[in-house]
């Protein structure tokens, strides 16, 4: 299995090279040369553990890793750092199934991929005979940062630098990052939003002059963002696993299609669901759920991607994104791998802030539908679900739950629906508790842990307990145009 760049079909690399590089030399993203097909029936998969299903899925995409290498990466990633043996439990609340992707060490879905990425990357470095230290450069809208920091902390031969928007993450998300231990970790607050951070990171990854300077100092860049296929491939696993578990529990008949709803920011998580469908998982509709930054909702409705709009800070900050990087992969596949057109559209986005797709490409989006929720609707969804079922969800999951209900009303589609529950409610305690009871409006996030525990009948996660007493270790800040200088200072080059 080789990988090609979305902006140059001639550039082809192995899976391990793609994992190491993160982004192609021309600024494009790596896509498998062909989409593989599951070679194990769901009748067999339904009896497997999460780790066993992970191997069956990942071996299709990471074909230059040996069976021993891949299984070792999987076993090290999905172990007792997750608070449940199931790794990703499926909970029924009301008419929907919630795929809980927040049982890892940082209580957000990014753990599902970032627990394994360090092992995939260090294995790839050995395979490629890399002598340099790998510098992981990452932008975060809240969750990727902490999950990447936790994954790479004190991993030999690596350093990690995370940029986050100073005023664009929740208090818990911020504390999780700035208290991170590890001699190889650096965290920087930028004076800007996530899109500024993400654009800056992409520019640094493609900076040839900096690449030479880094190499001379014994470093090379890679990324832990979902632009790295080492992030994307592990995310495909949990959608395959979900279908297998529904089958095992006799909630569906074999071959019965399910709908999947994903709260969407950078488009990686829903792209993974799309790839799960393409490799043979019976998924019907893919419902792309947005918050008030509804650039994707508008895109699926019109074929026009337009980021020229107000950037809105919401209670679901991980989705406060106007440039959804992974959409480039879908556009490339939908255009039948037209690298020249994809490159042109991405250049238009960079220069003009928008691009328009022809109808022939839009026709390939038939699997997708889109929905969005306002802040008021998000709060209402949290309250309604709690009052009806006793189940408590976070703000991002509530965006998806609202979009799911709206889609059912509008379409009449009665297919079983799985909602990707991307973060623990403990990450956004104030927003969640205020939605349930407005009396909590003047409380601070961490003051509400005990109340949320009582309301949700769940234990306070270890990740929250840790930050209650942890000391601040990272205080570095910079302006957007100072990111390069900041990286050079951190690395001493």
C-alpha positions as CSV (number, residue, x, y, z in Angstrom):
1,X,0.0,0.0,0.0
2,X,1.6,3.3,-1.2
3,X,0.4,6.8,-0.4
4,X,0.1,9.7,-2.8
5,X,-0.1,13.4,-2.2
6,X,-3.5,15.1,-2.8
7,X,-1.6,17.8,-4.8
8,X,0.8,15.6,-6.8
9,X,-0.1,12.0,-7.8
10,X,3.5,11.4,-8.8
11,X,4.8,11.6,-5.2
12,X,4.3,8.2,-3.7
13,X,5.6,7.0,-0.3
14,X,5.2,3.9,1.9
15,X,2.9,4.0,4.9
16,X,5.8,4.4,7.4
17,X,7.2,7.3,5.3
18,X,3.8,9.0,5.3
19,X,3.5,8.6,9.1
20,X,7.0,10.1,9.6
21,X,6.5,13.0,7.3
22,X,3.0,14.0,8.3
23,X,2.5,16.2,5.3
24,X,3.8,15.8,1.7
25,X,6.6,18.0,0.4
26,X,4.2,20.0,-1.8
27,X,1.9,20.8,1.2
28,X,-0.6,18.1,0.2
29,X,-2.0,15.3,2.4
30,X,-1.3,11.6,2.0
31,X,-4.1,9.4,0.8
32,X,-3.8,5.6,0.1
33,X,-3.3,4.8,-3.5
34,X,-6.3,2.6,-3.4
35,X,-8.9,2.1,-0.7
36,X,-8.6,-1.5,0.6
37,X,-11.4,-3.8,1.5
38,X,-12.0,-5.6,4.8
39,X,-10.9,-9.2,4.4
40,X,-12.5,-10.6,7.6
41,X,-16.4,-10.9,7.7
42,X,-18.3,-9.1,10.4
43,X,-19.6,-12.5,11.6
44,X,-15.9,-13.1,12.7
45,X,-15.2,-9.5,13.8
46,X,-18.2,-9.4,16.2
47,X,-16.4,-11.8,18.5
48,X,-13.1,-9.9,18.5
49,X,-11.7,-7.5,21.1
50,X,-10.9,-3.8,20.2
51,X,-7.2,-4.7,19.8
52,X,-7.9,-7.6,17.5
53,X,-10.2,-5.5,15.3
54,X,-7.6,-2.7,15.3
55,X,-5.1,-5.1,13.8
56,X,-7.5,-6.3,11.1
57,X,-8.2,-2.8,10.0
58,X,-4.8,-1.2,10.4
59,X,-2.9,-4.0,8.6
60,X,-4.8,-3.0,5.4
61,X,-3.5,0.6,5.5
62,X,-0.1,0.2,7.2
63,X,1.1,-2.7,5.0
64,X,4.9,-2.1,5.4
65,X,4.6,-2.7,9.2
66,X,5.2,-6.3,10.0
67,X,2.5,-8.2,11.9
68,X,4.7,-8.3,15.0
69,X,5.4,-4.5,14.8
70,X,1.8,-3.5,14.3
71,X,0.5,-5.8,17.1
72,X,3.1,-4.4,19.5
73,X,2.0,-0.8,18.7
74,X,-1.6,-1.8,19.2
75,X,-1.0,-3.6,22.5
76,X,1.1,-0.7,23.9
77,X,-1.5,1.9,22.9
78,X,-4.8,0.2,24.0
79,X,-3.9,-1.0,27.5
80,X,-4.8,0.0,31.0
81,X,-4.3,3.7,30.3
82,X,-7.9,3.4,29.2
83,X,-10.4,3.2,32.1
84,X,-12.4,0.4,30.4
85,X,-11.4,-2.9,28.8
86,X,-13.9,-2.1,26.0
87,X,-11.7,0.9,25.0
88,X,-14.8,2.5,23.3
89,X,-18.0,1.5,25.0
90,X,-21.4,1.9,23.2
91,X,-24.2,3.3,25.3
92,X,-27.8,3.5,24.3
93,X,-29.6,6.6,25.5
94,X,-33.1,7.4,24.1
95,X,-33.2,6.2,20.5
96,X,-29.5,6.6,19.8
97,X,-26.3,4.8,20.5
98,X,-23.4,6.9,21.9
99,X,-20.0,5.7,21.0
100,X,-17.9,6.9,24.0
101,X,-14.5,7.8,22.7
102,X,-13.3,9.5,25.8
103,X,-12.1,6.7,28.1
104,X,-8.4,7.4,27.4
105,X,-5.9,9.3,29.6
106,X,-7.0,12.8,28.4
107,X,-10.8,12.1,28.3
108,X,-11.3,13.0,24.6
109,X,-11.5,11.0,21.4
110,X,-8.0,12.2,20.3
111,X,-6.6,9.5,22.7
112,X,-8.0,6.8,20.3
113,X,-5.3,7.7,17.7
114,X,-2.7,9.6,19.7
115,X,-2.2,6.7,22.1
116,X,-0.8,4.7,19.2
117,X,0.8,7.4,17.0
118,X,4.1,7.6,19.0
119,X,4.6,3.9,18.6
120,X,3.8,4.0,14.9
121,X,6.2,6.9,14.5
122,X,9.1,5.5,16.5
123,X,8.7,2.2,14.6
124,X,8.6,4.0,11.3
125,X,11.8,5.9,12.3
126,X,13.6,2.6,12.9
127,X,12.3,1.2,9.6
128,X,13.5,4.3,7.7
129,X,16.9,4.4,9.5
130,X,16.2,7.9,10.8
131,X,19.0,9.3,13.0
132,X,17.4,12.7,13.6
133,X,15.1,13.4,16.6
134,X,11.5,13.8,15.4
135,X,10.0,17.1,16.4
136,X,6.2,16.8,16.6
137,X,4.6,20.2,15.6
138,X,1.0,20.4,16.4
139,X,-1.9,23.0,16.5
140,X,-4.8,22.3,18.7
141,X,-8.3,23.6,19.2
142,X,-8.3,22.0,22.6
143,X,-8.1,18.2,22.7
144,X,-5.4,17.2,20.2
145,X,-2.8,19.1,22.2
146,X,-3.1,17.3,25.5
147,X,-3.6,13.9,23.9
148,X,-0.4,14.4,21.7
149,X,1.5,15.8,24.7
150,X,0.5,12.8,26.8
151,X,1.3,10.4,24.0
152,X,4.8,11.8,23.3
153,X,5.9,12.9,26.8
154,X,9.4,11.5,27.4
155,X,9.3,9.3,24.3
156,X,13.0,8.8,23.3
157,X,14.1,10.5,20.1
158,X,11.1,12.9,20.0
159,X,10.2,16.4,21.0
160,X,6.7,17.9,20.9
161,X,5.7,21.5,20.5
162,X,2.0,22.4,20.8
163,X,0.4,25.7,19.8
164,X,-3.1,26.6,21.1
165,X,-5.3,29.7,20.8
166,X,-4.9,31.6,24.1
167,X,-8.6,32.5,24.5
168,X,-10.0,29.6,22.5
169,X,-10.0,26.6,24.7
170,X,-11.9,25.6,27.9
171,X,-10.3,26.0,31.3
172,X,-9.9,22.3,31.7
173,X,-8.3,21.9,28.3
174,X,-5.9,24.7,29.0
175,X,-4.9,23.3,32.4
176,X,-4.4,19.9,30.9
177,X,-1.8,21.3,28.5
178,X,0.0,23.8,30.7
179,X,0.6,21.3,33.5
180,X,1.9,18.6,31.2
181,X,5.1,16.9,32.4
182,X,7.9,15.7,30.2
183,X,11.4,17.0,29.4
184,X,10.6,17.0,25.7
185,X,7.3,18.9,25.9
186,X,6.6,22.5,25.0
187,X,3.3,24.4,25.0
188,X,2.8,27.8,23.4
189,X,-0.3,30.0,23.7
190,X,-0.7,32.0,20.4
191,X,-2.5,35.4,20.2
192,X,-5.0,34.2,17.6
193,X,-7.5,31.5,16.8
194,X,-7.1,27.8,15.9
195,X,-7.1,28.5,12.2
196,X,-4.1,30.9,12.7
197,X,-2.3,28.2,14.7
198,X,-3.0,25.4,12.1
199,X,-2.0,27.6,9.1
200,X,1.2,28.6,11.0
201,X,2.1,24.9,11.7
202,X,1.4,23.9,8.0
203,X,3.7,26.7,6.9
204,X,6.5,25.6,9.2
205,X,6.1,22.0,8.1
206,X,6.6,23.1,4.5
207,X,9.4,25.6,5.2
208,X,12.4,24.3,3.2
209,X,14.9,26.8,4.7
210,X,13.9,25.7,8.2
211,X,14.1,22.0,7.2
212,X,17.8,22.5,6.2
213,X,18.5,24.3,9.5
214,X,16.7,21.6,11.5
215,X,18.5,18.8,9.7
216,X,21.9,20.4,10.5
217,X,20.9,20.4,14.2
218,X,19.8,16.8,14.1
219,X,16.0,17.4,13.9
220,X,13.1,16.8,11.5
221,X,9.5,17.7,11.7
222,X,6.4,15.6,11.8
223,X,2.8,16.3,12.9
224,X,0.4,14.8,15.3
225,X,-2.6,16.6,13.8
226,X,-5.2,14.6,11.9
227,X,-3.4,15.6,8.7
228,X,-1.0,12.7,9.6
229,X,-2.3,9.4,8.3
230,X,-1.0,7.8,11.5
231,X,-3.8,9.7,13.2
232,X,-6.5,8.9,10.6
233,X,-6.0,5.2,10.2
234,X,-6.6,4.3,13.9
235,X,-9.8,6.3,13.8
236,X,-11.3,4.0,11.2
237,X,-11.0,1.2,13.7
238,X,-13.7,2.4,16.1
239,X,-16.4,2.6,13.4
240,X,-15.7,-0.9,12.3
241,X,-15.7,-2.0,16.0
242,X,-19.0,-0.2,16.6
243,X,-20.8,-2.1,13.8
244,X,-19.3,-5.4,15.1
245,X,-20.5,-4.7,18.6
246,X,-24.0,-3.8,17.5
247,X,-24.1,-7.1,15.6
248,X,-22.8,-9.0,18.7
249,X,-25.5,-7.4,20.9
250,X,-28.1,-8.3,18.3
251,X,-29.1,-4.6,18.0
252,X,-28.9,-4.9,14.2
253,X,-29.1,-7.6,11.6
254,X,-26.0,-8.5,9.5
255,X,-25.8,-6.1,6.6
256,X,-28.3,-3.6,8.1
257,X,-27.1,-0.1,7.5
258,X,-26.5,2.3,10.4
259,X,-26.2,6.1,10.3
260,X,-23.2,7.8,11.9
261,X,-23.3,11.4,13.3
262,X,-20.0,13.1,14.0
263,X,-19.4,16.5,15.6
264,X,-17.0,17.9,13.1
265,X,-14.1,20.5,13.2
266,X,-11.1,19.5,11.2
267,X,-13.0,16.7,9.3
268,X,-10.7,13.9,10.4
269,X,-13.1,12.0,12.5
270,X,-15.9,11.9,10.0
271,X,-13.5,11.2,7.2
272,X,-12.5,8.1,9.2
273,X,-16.2,7.0,9.3
274,X,-16.3,7.6,5.5
275,X,-13.3,5.3,5.0
276,X,-14.8,2.7,7.4
277,X,-17.8,2.7,5.0
278,X,-15.5,2.4,1.9
279,X,-13.7,-0.6,3.3
280,X,-16.9,-2.5,3.8
281,X,-18.8,-1.3,7.0
282,X,-22.5,-1.1,6.3
283,X,-22.9,2.7,7.0
284,X,-25.8,4.6,5.4
285,X,-25.7,8.3,6.0
286,X,-22.7,10.2,7.4
287,X,-24.1,13.3,9.2
288,X,-21.6,16.1,9.5
289,X,-22.6,18.2,12.6
290,X,-21.3,21.7,13.0
291,X,-21.7,24.4,15.7
292,X,-22.3,28.0,14.8
293,X,-19.0,28.0,12.8
294,X,-21.0,26.2,10.2
295,X,-18.6,26.4,7.2
296,X,-19.0,22.7,6.6
297,X,-22.8,22.8,6.8
298,X,-22.8,25.6,4.1
299,X,-20.3,23.7,2.0
300,X,-22.4,20.5,1.8
301,X,-25.4,22.5,1.0
302,X,-23.8,24.7,-1.8
303,X,-20.5,23.2,-2.9
304,X,-18.9,26.4,-2.0
305,X,-16.2,26.4,0.8
306,X,-16.0,29.9,2.2
307,X,-14.1,30.8,5.3
308,X,-14.6,34.5,4.9
309,X,-16.9,34.9,7.9
310,X,-16.9,35.8,11.5
311,X,-15.0,33.3,13.7
312,X,-17.3,32.5,16.6
313,X,-16.1,31.2,20.0
314,X,-18.6,28.6,21.3
315,X,-19.1,26.2,24.1
316,X,-17.8,23.4,21.8
317,X,-14.3,24.9,21.2
318,X,-12.7,21.9,19.5
319,X,-15.1,22.6,16.6
320,X,-14.4,26.3,16.4
321,X,-12.6,25.9,13.1
322,X,-13.1,27.6,9.7
323,X,-10.4,25.7,7.7
324,X,-11.2,21.9,7.9
325,X,-7.9,20.5,6.8
326,X,-9.0,16.9,6.2
327,X,-11.7,18.0,3.8
328,X,-8.9,18.2,1.2
329,X,-8.7,14.4,1.3
330,X,-12.4,14.0,0.6
331,X,-12.3,16.6,-2.2
332,X,-9.4,14.8,-3.8
333,X,-11.1,11.4,-3.7
334,X,-14.4,12.9,-4.9
335,X,-12.7,14.5,-7.8
336,X,-11.4,11.0,-8.8
337,X,-7.9,11.9,-7.5
338,X,-7.5,15.0,-9.6
339,X,-4.4,16.4,-8.0
340,X,-4.1,19.5,-10.2
341,X,-7.7,20.5,-9.5
342,X,-7.3,19.8,-5.7
343,X,-4.1,21.9,-5.6
344,X,-5.9,24.7,-7.4
345,X,-8.8,24.7,-5.0
346,X,-6.5,24.7,-2.0
347,X,-4.5,27.6,-3.4
348,X,-7.8,29.5,-3.9
349,X,-8.7,28.8,-0.3
350,X,-5.4,30.1,0.8
351,X,-5.4,33.2,-1.4
352,X,-9.1,34.1,-1.6
353,X,-10.6,32.2,1.4
354,X,-13.0,30.2,-0.8
355,X,-13.4,27.7,-3.6
356,X,-16.3,26.3,-5.5
357,X,-16.6,22.6,-6.6
358,X,-18.2,21.6,-9.8
359,X,-21.4,19.5,-9.7
360,X,-19.5,16.4,-10.9
361,X,-17.5,16.4,-7.7
362,X,-20.4,17.3,-5.5
363,X,-22.3,14.2,-6.7
364,X,-19.6,12.1,-5.0
365,X,-20.8,13.5,-1.6
366,X,-24.0,11.5,-1.7
367,X,-23.1,9.7,1.5
368,X,-23.0,12.9,3.4
369,X,-25.6,15.2,4.9
370,X,-25.0,18.1,7.2
371,X,-26.6,19.7,10.2
372,X,-25.7,22.4,12.8
373,X,-26.8,23.5,16.2
374,X,-26.8,27.0,17.8
375,X,-25.5,27.5,21.4
376,X,-29.1,27.6,22.6
377,X,-29.9,24.3,20.9
378,X,-26.8,22.7,22.3
379,X,-27.7,23.6,25.8
380,X,-31.3,22.5,25.2
381,X,-30.1,19.1,23.9
382,X,-27.9,18.4,27.0
383,X,-30.9,19.3,29.3
384,X,-33.4,17.3,27.3
385,X,-31.3,14.1,27.1
386,X,-30.5,14.3,30.8
387,X,-34.1,14.8,31.8
388,X,-35.4,12.1,29.5
389,X,-32.7,9.4,30.1
390,X,-30.3,10.6,32.9
391,X,-27.5,10.4,30.4
392,X,-25.1,13.4,30.5
393,X,-23.2,14.5,27.3
394,X,-20.7,17.2,26.6
395,X,-21.2,20.2,24.3
396,X,-19.6,18.7,21.2
397,X,-21.7,15.5,21.5
398,X,-24.8,17.6,22.0
399,X,-24.1,19.3,18.6
400,X,-24.2,15.9,17.0
401,X,-27.2,14.7,19.0
402,X,-29.2,17.8,17.9
403,X,-28.1,17.3,14.3
404,X,-29.2,13.6,14.5
405,X,-32.7,14.5,15.8
406,X,-33.1,17.3,13.1
407,X,-32.0,14.9,10.4
408,X,-34.6,12.2,11.5
409,X,-37.4,14.9,11.5
410,X,-36.5,16.2,8.1
411,X,-35.8,12.9,6.4
412,X,-38.1,10.4,8.1
413,X,-35.0,8.0,8.1
414,X,-35.5,5.5,10.9
415,X,-32.1,3.8,10.6
416,X,-30.3,3.0,13.8
417,X,-28.0,5.9,14.6
418,X,-24.6,6.0,16.3
419,X,-23.4,9.4,17.6
420,X,-19.6,9.8,18.1
421,X,-19.3,11.1,21.7
422,X,-16.0,12.9,21.4
423,X,-15.3,14.2,24.9
424,X,-16.2,13.6,28.5
425,X,-18.7,16.1,30.0
426,X,-16.0,16.6,32.6
427,X,-14.0,18.6,30.0
428,X,-16.7,21.2,29.8
429,X,-18.2,21.1,33.2
430,X,-19.5,24.7,33.4
431,X,-21.3,24.5,30.0
432,X,-22.8,21.1,30.8
433,X,-24.0,21.9,34.3
434,X,-25.3,25.3,33.3
435,X,-27.3,23.7,30.5
436,X,-28.9,21.3,33.1
437,X,-29.4,24.0,35.7
438,X,-28.7,27.8,35.1
439,X,-27.8,28.2,38.7
440,X,-24.3,27.0,37.9
441,X,-23.6,30.0,35.6
442,X,-21.3,31.8,38.0
443,X,-19.3,28.7,39.0
444,X,-15.8,27.9,37.9
445,X,-15.2,24.7,35.9
446,X,-13.2,22.7,38.5
447,X,-15.7,23.6,41.3
448,X,-18.3,21.6,39.5
449,X,-16.6,18.2,39.4
450,X,-18.4,16.8,42.4
451,X,-21.8,18.1,41.3
452,X,-21.3,16.6,37.8
453,X,-20.3,13.3,39.4
454,X,-23.6,13.2,41.4
455,X,-25.7,14.3,38.4
456,X,-24.2,11.8,35.9
457,X,-23.6,9.0,38.4
458,X,-20.1,8.6,37.2
459,X,-16.6,8.8,38.9
460,X,-14.6,12.0,38.4
461,X,-11.9,11.0,35.8
462,X,-8.3,10.7,36.9
463,X,-7.4,13.4,34.2
464,X,-9.6,15.9,36.1
465,X,-8.3,14.9,39.6
466,X,-4.7,15.4,38.3
467,X,-5.1,19.0,37.2
468,X,-6.8,20.0,40.4
469,X,-3.4,19.9,42.2
470,X,-0.9,20.1,39.3
471,X,1.5,23.0,38.9
472,X,1.8,25.2,35.8
473,X,4.8,24.2,33.8
474,X,4.3,26.0,30.5
475,X,3.8,29.8,30.3
476,X,5.2,30.6,26.8
477,X,3.1,32.9,24.5
478,X,3.7,34.3,21.0
479,X,2.1,36.2,18.2
480,X,1.1,34.3,15.1
481,X,4.0,35.8,13.0
482,X,6.4,34.8,15.8
483,X,5.8,31.0,15.6
484,X,8.9,30.2,13.6
485,X,11.1,32.2,16.0
486,X,9.4,30.5,18.9
487,X,10.2,27.0,17.5
488,X,13.8,27.9,16.8
489,X,14.2,29.2,20.4
490,X,12.7,26.0,21.9
491,X,15.0,23.8,19.8
492,X,18.0,26.1,20.3
493,X,18.8,26.4,16.6
